[in-house]
Amino acid sequence: MVQIVEPRHPVSLADYESVADLSATVRSLRQEAESRLAGFDGRRLVMVNSTAQGGGVAEMLPPLLTILRELGVDAHWLVIETQEQAFFRLTKNLHNLIHGAGDPNLGAPDHAVYDRVSAENAAAMEDFLQPGDVLVVHDPQPMGAGALLREKMDIAAIWRCHIGLDRETAETRAAWGFLDPYLKPYDHAVFTAPEYIPGVLAGRATIIHPAIDPLSHKNRHLQVHDLVGILANSALVKPWGPVMSPAYSEPARRLQADGDWAPATEPEDFGLLFRPIVTQISRWDRLKGFFPLMEGFVSLKHGIEARTDLDEHHLRALQLARLVLAGPDPASVDDDPEGKEVLSELCAAYSCLPPHLQADIAIVSLPMSSKENNALIVNALQCCSDIVVQNSIQEGFGLTVTEPMWKRAAVMGSSAVGIKQQIRPDLDGLLIKHPGDPGEIADGLDALLSDEAKRAALGRSARQRVHDNFLVFAQVKSWLELLTNTTA
Ligand code: UDP
């Protein structure tokens, strides 16, 4: 079975063009499309993945396809469907193996399941496809079907892999060994980072980075009254009084610099009300590095009294700094036993801290009942944070890094492969070499908390870096290049 999905994205290119620092980008994208698509006449782009809702790929496709359509590409979206549980178990295992986990014992029965479902999906897609189409297949689930169609029809086929590990292990060898025969017919592959390209695809792969949509609820510009409203409604302002209020914090001054807001009066004692906020927002996953981050923050706080190197401003920033650890409410996320476990272990570690340190740390579980509401809370939290941390032990590409960079936060990321693609160290943010080392985390936070000018400079450069590389327009441009260069 295959579903034809209509991509729904409420924003048009004209909407993006009306935003000050996006208009030139959209104009140049229109020109690029015009010149590139001149030779693409009559050909269609057909993207296929395994789910229309939920997950990063399903979220990324509607803006990508809608913009491509508006630029003149005849773009379509198919979703494969099957009831075979054994197929889902197998492809979930392949997904884990490509990440370096999972069961590497794959054999003939696995190939039999994969071949059977791939043949069914290929048959269902065949009626939709036309000669000359460029088929883009996302991740391992529809790869087998795409391979069969490429062998049978006069089409081009590209495999888009959203996952990867930067080293070879028994697990990754098992996955690529299994997938090798299905990869062979593909004309080209696309990965998120060069480190993820397996040997079998060397010379046949391109890099396209994931991207964010600057007008989505998660990334659109929020006015100060929106920020306060969103945080107050989600009970994030109240417990801390002025802590989360942007009125006296550095992000408020960033907004002020945008000409968006001006305080009626200057606070009498700015320093007393100034509360630097350090935030990490992620799924409650062990690989996101929440535990060493909390330990690092605690060790920074513990050491303050003994230090003789602090001037008054630095001392005050360290004393007042607060840490927010936020993630989706596990009760509202299906099928995430690890999330519940990690959150409760984190809360247990927190409850062992002395009360004065507990008062400086908030563990927040974000409501997930409304996607829009959750996105707005994430947006507001990132906007009101002075430092956003992403201390991942492993990260394919952290959207939680791109999002705060776009909001001009000072970002401190780990040196996980995906994050190294995003942050140029000391230019767009800080990179922590060892995300498991609380001492290094404490030093990084200390350096950023002591230097407001550095935070502002990192934030400015981060915004520009995202503008140039990680907005949906850069992604569309890369796809235009690839499509118009790929022929069957
Ligand atoms: N996110 C969210 N609510 C949360 C936690 C995370 O909406 O409570 C979002 C976050 O803003 C980002 C995405 O989930 O857009 C996570 O993507 P990322 O690439 O950082 O990591 P992944 O979860 O895919 O490993």
Residues whose N, C-alpha, C, O or C-beta is under 5 A from the ligand:
A	BS01	UDP	I281 S282 R283 G327 P328 L366 V378 F397 G398 L399 T400
